[in-house]
Amino acid sequence: MKNWGDYSFIIRSENRKKVFLALSKPKTPTEISKEVELNLGYISNIIISLIERKLIECLNPEEKRHRLYRRSKKGEKLVGDIN
């Protein structure tokens, strides 16, 4: 069953949707920022909100710099509906 709350959360913001879809493979915030052409600080805020909803995850949280993010299993379930 689809989680309509998470689906709505993602599509409610075009920029959040861009960031979520950009994570088809692990990327750093800088890579995401360049790809979707948004300010790095704004990307960080979007990443935090997606992590809080468990839609993405950090692969190397022990690192202070160059953290890698990807969609979680929960997030992957929504991709087909969002494209």
C-alpha positions in Angstrom: 0.0 0.0 0.0 1.3 3.4 -1.0 2.0 6.0 1.7 0.0 8.9 0.4 1.4 11.3 3.1 5.0 10.7 1.9 3.9 10.9 -1.8 2.2 14.2 -1.1 5.2 15.5 0.9 7.5 15.0 -2.1 5.3 16.3 -4.9 4.2 19.4 -2.9 7.6 21.0 -3.6 9.1 20.9 -7.1 12.6 21.3 -5.6 12.1 18.5 -3.1 10.9 16.3 -6.0 14.0 17.2 -8.0 16.3 16.3 -5.2 14.5 13.1 -4.4 14.6 12.0 -8.0 18.2 13.0 -8.4 19.2 10.3 -5.9 18.9 7.4 -8.3 22.5 6.6 -7.2 24.5 7.7 -4.1 25.5 11.4 -4.3 26.9 14.1 -2.2 24.9 17.3 -1.5 27.4 19.2 -3.8 26.7 16.8 -6.7 22.9 17.1 -6.1 23.2 20.9 -6.0 25.0 21.0 -9.3 22.6 18.6 -11.0 19.4 20.3 -9.9 20.9 23.8 -10.0 19.9 24.8 -6.4 21.8 26.5 -3.6 23.8 24.0 -1.4 22.2 25.4 1.8 18.7 24.8 0.3 19.7 21.2 -0.7 20.8 20.6 2.9 17.4 21.6 4.2 15.7 19.3 1.7 18.0 16.4 2.6 17.2 16.9 6.3 13.4 16.8 5.7 13.7 13.7 3.5 15.8 11.9 6.1 13.3 12.8 8.9 10.6 11.0 6.8 13.0 8.1 6.2 12.8 8.6 2.4 16.5 8.9 2.0 19.5 7.7 4.1 23.1 8.7 4.6 25.6 5.9 3.7 28.5 7.3 5.7 27.1 9.3 8.6 30.5 9.1 10.5 32.0 11.4 7.9 31.8 15.1 8.5 32.3 16.0 4.8 31.4 14.4 1.5 28.5 12.4 3.0 26.7 10.2 0.5 23.0 10.0 0.3 20.6 7.6 -1.5 16.9 6.8 -1.5 15.9 4.4 1.2 13.8 1.3 0.5 10.8 3.3 1.6 11.7 6.0 -0.8 12.3 3.6 -3.7 8.8 2.4 -3.4 7.5 5.9 -4.3 9.8 6.5 -7.3 7.5 4.9 -9.9 4.6 7.0 -8.8 6.5 10.3 -8.8 8.2 10.1 -12.2 
